[in-house]
Amino acid sequence: MSPDHAGPGGAPVAEARGAARRQARQLSAGLAVALSTSLALALVVAFVALDYRFSLQPHRLVKLMLGGGLAVSIVLIPRLGFFLLPVVTPFLSWVPRIPVPGVSILNLLLLAVFGSWALGRIFAREPIMRRTQLGGLLVGILVLCGLSIVRGSAFPTGYRYDGAEAAWGLMRGATTFAFYFLAFWMARGAKDRRRLGWAIVLGLLAEALVTIASGRNGRGGRAVGSFGQSNELGAFLAMFTAFAAAQLPAARGWLARITVGASVVAGCLAVVMTVSRGAVVALVAALLLVALRSSRVLTLVLLVVLVTAPLWTPDYLKERMMSTQLDSEASDGPALESSAQIRLDTWRAILKLVSEHPLDGVGFAGLVYVLPAAGEELGVAVKDSPHNTYLRFLGEMGVLGLALLLALMWRCWTLAREGIRLARDRADRQLSLGVAAATLALAVSCAFGDRFFSPLIAGNFWLACALVDDLVSERRAELA
């Protein structure tokens, strides 16, 4: 017997409950309509105020409204923002800077996505964090960077050391690693891995198409895309073109194959347009790895492309590959003639600093202050940047810093290989292979510039590493 009909008062109780439920449904519907109407009215008022009171241009109004709508959607549906993150990240440099120290649109985006998701998990009494494979090394690098800032501020090795500026730089660098933790904690299972893998490919395709449409519009006739700097753009394209190429054998359906194939072709063309030697070397090495581990057909196609390269390579790229000019991280054109000698002299100056401070270095972001002085002591002209991530870690944080960087790179490589070994299907295998290829491309790119701490360049890389970490953790739990 139903509890609503138990006893003599059952009928009145049932009627009361039914009435309460009907009122609740009406109230919920009415509240939704009221909230929607209020929001629409607020948007109209904001639009009119910005248009007539502040004379804002129409295209800016549209951008503000679209951005505001997207921000509200991300807060209300955090997983929407999570899957959009790899697509929009390369274009965040187009967003005007927020005039508040330490605050950027990327920080706000990550906070909105993770904060909304975490609150939902907390209210549902579900766990948020879980143990990672790379987290210890990433935190270790951040801690060492923080200690080196304290060391550089307390005992500066040059004429000056700006600890506050170095601390802000470290905060921006830490945002890059936030991609890894956010993705690993939020992504769960094969479906999320597939969706985020596709988002990374679509982010590459969007950036490559923007680069091609913009042309070689930077200084020296080099493409800069949305990054505004050709060498940084080339590093991004090299990593994720190789990642996308690894997904070709796993693509199902003609639309998926066309999309991935177009991403690879557009990415290769965009790399050529950057005229970045480091990007070309990184792309070729990573594509060779993908081809050799995927299929003989891909290997044969790549070999034919490489053998015939002198016939189809543009003259501007041939001249660039054969020249001895050094890329400038501050501009898009060649920095100096006889750059090979300048590069060697810069390395000599860094090694001199390392011999004086082998364990502690000169402090995070401190080379810019001491390299010129070291060059003067040697009687040579040097750059204020090592143009090399490995030498930067060695010079700024000593041998321990370089050891941590190499250990992290090796752990990313072994994690990808473990993912290949433990994969149950082709999609997971190719995802892991894509991370291995991206790791190789990043390792090569780091020899040509400072690519490690840039969230626009490496953010999606750490996100992809988190997906393989999720795969390995899932398979280990099943085998335990």
C-alpha positions as CSV (number, residue, x, y, z in Angstrom):
1,M,0.0,0.0,0.0
2,S,1.3,3.5,-0.9
3,P,2.2,5.7,2.0
4,D,0.0,8.4,0.6
5,H,-3.1,6.3,1.1
6,A,-2.2,4.7,4.4
7,G,-4.7,5.5,7.2
8,P,-7.7,7.7,7.1
9,G,-5.8,10.9,6.3
10,G,-4.1,9.5,3.3
11,A,-6.2,11.2,0.7
12,P,-5.7,14.8,2.1
13,V,-1.9,14.1,2.4
14,A,-1.7,13.0,-1.2
15,E,-3.7,16.1,-2.4
16,A,-1.4,18.4,-0.4
17,R,1.7,16.8,-1.9
18,G,0.3,16.9,-5.4
19,A,-0.6,20.6,-5.0
20,A,2.9,21.4,-3.6
21,R,4.5,19.6,-6.6
22,R,2.4,21.5,-9.1
23,Q,3.2,24.8,-7.4
24,A,6.9,24.0,-7.4
25,R,6.8,23.2,-11.1
26,Q,5.0,26.4,-11.8
27,L,7.4,28.4,-9.6
28,S,10.4,26.8,-11.3
29,A,9.0,27.6,-14.8
30,G,8.1,31.1,-13.8
31,L,11.5,31.7,-12.1
32,A,13.3,30.5,-15.3
33,V,11.2,32.8,-17.4
34,A,11.8,35.7,-15.0
35,L,15.6,35.1,-14.9
36,S,15.8,34.8,-18.7
37,T,13.8,38.0,-19.2
38,S,15.9,39.9,-16.6
39,L,19.1,38.7,-18.3
40,A,17.9,39.7,-21.7
41,L,16.8,43.1,-20.4
42,A,20.2,43.6,-18.7
43,L,22.0,42.8,-22.0
44,V,19.9,45.3,-23.9
45,V,20.5,48.0,-21.3
46,A,24.3,47.2,-21.4
47,F,24.3,47.3,-25.2
48,V,22.5,50.7,-25.3
49,A,24.7,52.2,-22.6
50,L,27.9,51.1,-24.3
51,D,26.7,52.3,-27.6
52,Y,25.2,55.7,-26.7
53,R,27.0,56.6,-23.4
54,F,30.5,55.3,-24.3
55,S,30.3,55.5,-28.1
56,L,31.8,52.0,-28.5
57,Q,32.2,50.8,-32.0
58,P,29.7,48.2,-33.2
59,H,32.2,45.4,-33.9
60,R,33.6,45.8,-30.3
61,L,30.0,45.6,-29.0
62,V,29.5,42.4,-30.8
63,K,32.8,41.0,-29.5
64,L,31.9,42.0,-25.9
65,M,28.4,40.4,-26.1
66,L,29.8,37.2,-27.6
67,G,32.6,37.1,-25.1
68,G,30.2,37.8,-22.2
69,G,27.8,35.1,-23.4
70,L,30.6,32.6,-23.7
71,A,31.8,33.5,-20.2
72,V,28.4,32.9,-18.8
73,S,28.1,29.6,-20.6
74,I,31.5,28.5,-19.3
75,V,30.5,29.3,-15.7
76,L,27.1,27.5,-16.1
77,I,28.5,24.6,-18.1
78,P,32.2,24.3,-17.1
79,R,32.8,21.3,-19.3
80,L,31.9,23.4,-22.3
81,G,34.8,25.7,-21.5
82,F,37.0,22.7,-20.8
83,F,36.6,21.3,-24.3
84,L,36.8,24.8,-25.9
85,L,40.1,25.6,-24.0
86,P,42.5,23.9,-26.5
87,V,40.8,25.7,-29.4
88,V,40.8,29.2,-28.0
89,T,44.2,29.1,-26.2
90,P,46.3,30.0,-29.3
91,F,44.2,33.1,-29.9
92,L,44.3,34.5,-26.4
93,S,47.0,37.0,-27.5
94,W,44.4,38.8,-29.5
95,V,42.4,39.6,-26.3
96,P,43.4,43.0,-24.8
97,R,45.5,42.7,-21.7
98,I,43.8,43.2,-18.3
99,P,45.4,46.2,-16.5
100,V,45.8,44.3,-13.3
101,P,49.2,42.8,-12.3
102,G,49.1,39.0,-12.3
103,V,45.6,38.8,-13.9
104,S,45.1,37.7,-17.5
105,I,42.3,36.4,-19.6
106,L,43.9,32.9,-19.5
107,N,44.0,32.9,-15.7
108,L,40.3,34.0,-15.6
109,L,39.4,31.3,-18.1
110,L,41.1,28.5,-16.2
111,L,39.7,29.7,-12.9
112,A,36.1,29.9,-14.3
113,V,36.4,26.4,-15.9
114,F,38.0,24.7,-13.0
115,G,36.2,26.6,-10.2
116,S,32.7,26.0,-11.6
117,W,33.5,22.3,-12.1
118,A,35.2,21.9,-8.7
119,L,32.2,23.5,-6.9
120,G,29.8,21.0,-8.5
121,R,32.0,18.2,-7.4
122,I,32.2,19.5,-3.9
123,F,28.4,19.9,-3.6
124,A,28.0,16.3,-5.0
125,R,30.6,15.1,-2.4
126,E,32.8,13.7,-5.2
127,P,36.6,13.8,-5.2
128,I,38.4,16.5,-7.2
129,M,42.1,15.7,-7.2
130,R,43.9,12.4,-8.0
131,R,47.5,11.3,-8.2
132,T,49.4,12.3,-11.3
133,Q,52.5,11.0,-13.1
134,L,54.1,14.3,-13.9
135,G,52.8,16.5,-11.1
136,G,55.8,16.0,-8.8
137,L,58.4,17.1,-11.4
138,L,56.3,20.1,-12.5
139,V,55.9,21.2,-8.9
140,G,59.6,20.6,-8.3
141,I,60.5,22.9,-11.1
142,L,58.2,25.6,-9.8
143,V,59.6,25.3,-6.3
144,L,63.2,25.5,-7.6
145,C,62.3,28.6,-9.7
146,G,60.8,30.2,-6.6
147,L,63.9,29.4,-4.5
148,S,66.1,30.8,-7.3
149,I,64.1,34.1,-7.2
150,V,64.8,34.3,-3.5
151,R,68.5,33.6,-4.1
152,G,68.7,36.1,-6.9
153,S,67.0,38.8,-4.9
154,A,69.1,38.2,-1.8
155,F,72.5,37.8,-3.6
156,P,72.2,39.2,-7.1
157,T,75.1,38.2,-9.3
158,G,74.7,41.1,-11.7
159,Y,74.3,44.9,-11.4
160,R,70.6,44.3,-10.6
161,Y,67.9,41.7,-10.2
162,D,64.2,42.4,-10.3
163,G,62.7,39.8,-8.0
164,A,59.1,41.2,-8.4
165,E,59.3,41.0,-12.2
166,A,60.7,37.4,-12.0
167,A,57.9,36.4,-9.6
168,W,55.3,37.7,-12.1
169,G,57.1,35.7,-14.9
170,L,57.0,32.6,-12.7
171,M,53.3,33.1,-12.2
172,R,52.7,33.3,-15.9
173,G,54.8,30.1,-16.4
174,A,52.9,28.3,-13.7
175,T,49.7,28.9,-15.7
176,T,51.2,26.7,-18.4
177,F,51.4,23.7,-16.0
178,A,47.8,24.4,-14.9
179,F,46.6,22.9,-18.2
180,Y,48.0,19.6,-17.1
181,F,46.4,19.4,-13.6
182,L,43.1,20.8,-14.8
183,A,42.9,18.3,-17.7
184,F,43.9,15.3,-15.6
185,W,41.5,16.1,-12.8
186,M,38.6,16.9,-15.1
187,A,39.0,14.4,-17.9
188,R,37.8,10.9,-17.1
189,G,37.6,8.0,-19.5
190,A,37.9,7.3,-23.2
191,K,35.1,9.7,-24.3
192,D,36.8,12.7,-22.7
193,R,40.1,11.7,-24.2
194,R,38.6,11.5,-27.7
195,R,36.9,14.9,-27.4
196,L,39.9,16.7,-26.1
197,G,42.1,15.1,-28.7
198,W,39.8,16.4,-31.3
199,A,39.8,19.9,-29.7
200,I,43.6,20.0,-29.9
201,V,43.5,19.1,-33.6
202,L,40.8,21.7,-34.2
203,G,43.0,24.3,-32.4
204,L,45.8,23.5,-34.8
205,L,43.6,23.7,-37.8
206,A,42.2,27.1,-36.7
207,E,45.7,28.5,-36.1
208,A,47.1,27.1,-39.4
209,L,44.2,28.6,-41.4
210,V,44.6,32.0,-39.7
211,T,48.3,31.9,-40.5
212,I,47.7,30.9,-44.2
213,A,45.0,33.6,-44.6
214,S,47.2,36.3,-43.0
215,G,50.2,35.3,-45.2
216,R,53.8,36.1,-44.5
217,N,52.9,39.4,-42.9
218,G,55.6,39.7,-40.3
219,R,59.0,41.3,-40.5
220,G,61.4,39.6,-42.9
221,G,58.5,38.1,-44.9
222,R,57.7,35.6,-42.1
223,A,54.2,34.5,-41.0
224,V,53.3,35.3,-37.4
225,G,49.7,34.1,-37.2
226,S,47.9,35.0,-33.9
227,F,51.1,34.6,-31.9
228,G,52.7,37.8,-33.3
229,Q,56.1,36.0,-33.4
230,S,57.2,33.6,-36.1
231,N,59.5,31.3,-34.1
232,E,56.9,30.8,-31.3
233,L,54.2,30.2,-33.9
234,G,56.5,27.7,-35.6
235,A,57.1,25.8,-32.4
236,F,53.4,25.5,-31.8
237,L,52.6,24.3,-35.3
238,A,55.4,21.8,-35.3
239,M,54.3,20.1,-32.1
240,F,50.6,19.8,-33.0
241,T,51.0,19.1,-36.7
242,A,52.9,16.0,-35.6
243,F,50.2,15.3,-33.0
244,A,47.5,15.6,-35.6
245,A,49.4,13.3,-38.0
246,A,49.4,10.6,-35.4
247,Q,45.6,10.7,-35.3
248,L,45.2,9.9,-39.0
249,P,45.2,6.1,-38.7
250,A,42.6,6.4,-35.9
251,A,40.2,8.7,-37.7
252,R,36.9,7.1,-38.5
253,G,34.7,8.3,-41.3
254,W,35.4,10.4,-44.3
255,L,34.7,13.7,-42.5
256,A,37.1,12.9,-39.6
257,R,39.8,11.8,-42.1
258,I,39.4,14.9,-44.2
259,T,39.5,17.2,-41.1
260,V,42.7,15.5,-39.7
261,G,44.3,15.4,-43.1
262,A,43.5,19.1,-43.7
263,S,45.0,20.0,-40.3
264,V,48.3,18.2,-41.1
265,V,48.6,19.7,-44.6
266,A,47.7,23.2,-43.3
267,G,50.0,22.9,-40.4
268,C,53.0,21.9,-42.6
269,L,52.3,24.8,-45.0
270,A,52.0,27.2,-42.1
271,V,55.4,26.0,-40.7
272,V,57.0,26.7,-44.1
273,M,55.5,30.2,-44.0
274,T,57.0,30.9,-40.6
275,V,60.5,30.4,-42.2
276,S,61.6,29.1,-38.8
277,R,64.5,26.7,-39.0
278,G,63.9,25.2,-35.5
279,A,60.2,24.5,-36.4
280,V,61.2,22.8,-39.7
281,V,63.7,20.6,-37.9
282,A,61.3,19.8,-35.1
283,L,58.5,19.0,-37.5
284,V,60.5,16.7,-39.7
285,A,61.9,14.7,-36.7
286,A,58.4,14.4,-35.1
287,L,56.7,13.4,-38.4
288,L,59.4,10.7,-39.0
289,L,58.6,9.2,-35.6
290,V,54.9,9.2,-36.3
291,A,55.4,7.6,-39.7
292,L,57.8,4.9,-38.5
293,R,55.4,4.0,-35.6
294,S,52.2,4.2,-37.6
295,S,52.4,2.6,-41.1
296,R,54.7,1.9,-44.0
297,V,52.5,4.0,-46.3
298,L,53.0,7.1,-44.2
299,T,56.7,6.4,-44.0
300,L,56.9,6.1,-47.7
301,V,54.9,9.3,-48.3
302,L,57.1,11.3,-45.9
303,L,60.3,9.9,-47.5
304,V,59.1,10.9,-51.0
305,V,58.3,14.4,-49.7
306,L,61.7,14.8,-48.1
307,V,63.6,13.5,-51.1
308,T,61.7,15.9,-53.5
309,A,61.9,18.8,-51.0
310,P,64.6,20.7,-53.1
311,L,62.1,20.8,-56.0
312,W,59.1,22.2,-54.2
313,T,60.6,24.1,-51.3
314,P,60.1,27.9,-51.7
315,D,63.3,29.9,-52.3
316,Y,62.8,32.0,-49.2
317,L,62.9,28.9,-47.1
318,K,65.9,27.5,-48.9
319,E,67.8,30.8,-48.3
320,R,66.7,30.8,-44.6
321,M,67.8,27.2,-44.0
322,M,71.2,27.9,-45.6
323,S,71.8,31.3,-43.9
324,T,73.7,31.9,-40.6
325,Q,71.4,34.6,-39.2
326,L,70.0,34.3,-35.7
327,D,66.3,34.5,-34.9
328,S,65.4,37.3,-32.6
329,E,62.9,36.4,-29.9
330,A,61.9,40.1,-29.6
331,S,61.2,40.5,-33.3
332,D,60.3,38.5,-36.4
333,G,63.3,39.4,-38.6
334,P,66.9,38.4,-38.5
335,A,68.7,39.9,-35.6
336,L,72.4,40.1,-36.6
337,E,74.8,39.0,-39.3
338,S,77.5,36.4,-38.4
339,S,75.0,35.0,-35.8
340,A,76.8,31.7,-35.6
341,Q,79.7,33.4,-33.9
342,I,77.3,35.4,-31.7
343,R,75.5,32.3,-30.6
344,L,78.8,30.6,-29.7
345,D,79.9,33.7,-27.8
346,T,76.6,33.8,-25.9
347,W,77.0,30.1,-25.0
348,R,80.6,30.8,-23.8
349,A,79.3,33.6,-21.6
350,I,76.6,31.3,-20.1
351,L,79.2,28.6,-19.4
352,K,81.4,31.1,-17.7
353,L,78.5,32.1,-15.4
354,V,77.8,28.4,-14.8
355,S,81.4,27.8,-13.8
356,E,81.0,30.6,-11.2
357,H,77.5,29.4,-10.0
358,P,77.2,25.8,-11.0
359,L,74.6,24.8,-8.3
360,D,72.5,27.9,-7.7
361,G,72.7,29.7,-11.0
362,V,72.0,33.5,-11.3
363,G,68.3,33.3,-10.4
364,F,65.1,32.7,-12.4
365,A,64.8,35.2,-15.3
366,G,68.2,36.6,-14.3
367,L,70.3,36.0,-17.4
368,V,68.9,39.1,-19.0
369,Y,70.8,41.1,-16.4
370,V,74.1,39.4,-16.3
371,L,74.7,38.2,-19.9
372,P,75.8,41.6,-21.2
373,A,78.3,42.0,-18.3
374,A,79.6,38.4,-18.9
375,G,80.1,39.2,-22.6
376,E,82.0,42.4,-21.7
377,E,84.4,40.4,-19.5
378,L,85.1,38.0,-22.4
379,G,85.4,40.9,-24.8
380,V,82.6,39.6,-27.1
381,A,79.2,40.7,-28.2
382,V,76.4,38.5,-26.8
383,K,72.6,38.5,-26.7
384,D,70.6,39.1,-23.6
385,S,68.8,35.7,-24.1
386,P,70.4,32.3,-24.6
387,H,67.9,31.3,-27.3
388,N,68.0,27.9,-25.8
389,T,65.8,26.5,-23.0
390,Y,68.4,24.0,-21.7
391,L,71.0,26.7,-21.4
392,R,68.5,29.0,-19.7
393,F,67.8,26.4,-17.0
394,L,71.5,25.7,-16.6
395,G,72.4,29.4,-16.3
396,E,69.5,30.5,-14.1
397,M,69.0,27.5,-11.9
398,G,72.2,25.6,-12.1
399,V,72.8,21.9,-12.7
400,L,69.8,20.9,-10.6
401,G,67.5,23.0,-12.8
402,L,68.8,21.4,-16.0
403,A,68.5,18.0,-14.4
404,L,64.9,18.6,-13.5
405,L,64.1,19.8,-17.0
406,L,65.7,16.7,-18.6
407,A,64.0,14.4,-16.1
408,L,60.6,16.0,-17.0
409,M,61.2,15.6,-20.7
410,W,62.2,12.0,-20.3
411,R,59.2,11.3,-18.1
412,C,56.9,12.7,-20.8
413,W,58.6,10.4,-23.3
414,T,58.3,7.3,-21.1
415,L,54.7,8.2,-20.2
416,A,53.8,8.3,-23.9
417,R,55.6,5.0,-24.6
418,E,53.7,3.4,-21.7
419,G,50.5,4.7,-23.1
420,I,51.3,3.1,-26.4
421,R,52.0,-0.2,-24.7
422,L,48.9,-0.2,-22.5
423,A,46.4,1.1,-25.1
424,R,43.4,-1.1,-25.7
425,D,42.4,0.4,-29.1
426,R,43.9,2.3,-31.9
427,A,42.6,5.7,-30.8
428,D,44.4,5.5,-27.4
429,R,47.5,4.2,-29.1
430,Q,47.7,7.0,-31.6
431,L,46.9,9.6,-28.9
432,S,49.9,8.4,-27.0
433,L,52.0,8.3,-30.2
434,G,50.9,11.9,-30.8
435,V,52.2,12.9,-27.4
436,A,55.5,11.2,-28.0
437,A,55.9,13.1,-31.3
438,A,54.9,16.4,-29.6
439,T,57.5,15.7,-26.9
440,L,60.2,15.2,-29.5
441,A,59.1,18.4,-31.3
442,L,59.1,20.4,-28.0
443,A,62.6,19.0,-27.1
444,V,64.0,20.1,-30.5
445,S,62.2,23.5,-30.3
446,C,63.7,24.2,-26.9
447,A,67.2,24.0,-28.4
448,F,66.3,27.0,-30.7
449,G,64.5,29.2,-28.1
450,D,62.7,29.5,-24.8
451,R,59.4,27.6,-25.5
452,F,58.9,25.9,-22.1
453,F,57.1,28.5,-20.0
454,S,54.7,29.9,-22.7
455,P,51.1,28.8,-22.1
456,L,50.2,29.6,-25.7
457,I,52.9,27.3,-27.1
458,A,53.0,24.5,-24.5
459,G,49.5,24.7,-22.8
460,N,47.9,22.2,-25.2
461,F,51.0,20.0,-24.9
462,W,50.5,19.6,-21.1
463,L,46.8,19.0,-21.7
464,A,47.7,16.1,-24.1
465,C,50.1,14.7,-21.6
466,A,47.2,14.7,-19.0
467,L,45.1,12.6,-21.4
468,V,47.8,10.0,-21.7
469,D,48.2,10.1,-17.9
470,D,44.5,9.4,-17.6
471,L,44.8,6.5,-20.0
472,V,47.8,5.0,-18.1
473,S,46.0,5.4,-14.7
474,E,42.9,3.8,-16.1
475,R,44.7,0.8,-17.4
476,R,46.8,0.4,-14.3
477,A,43.7,0.3,-12.2
478,E,42.2,-2.3,-14.4
479,L,45.3,-4.5,-14.3
480,A,45.8,-4.1,-10.6
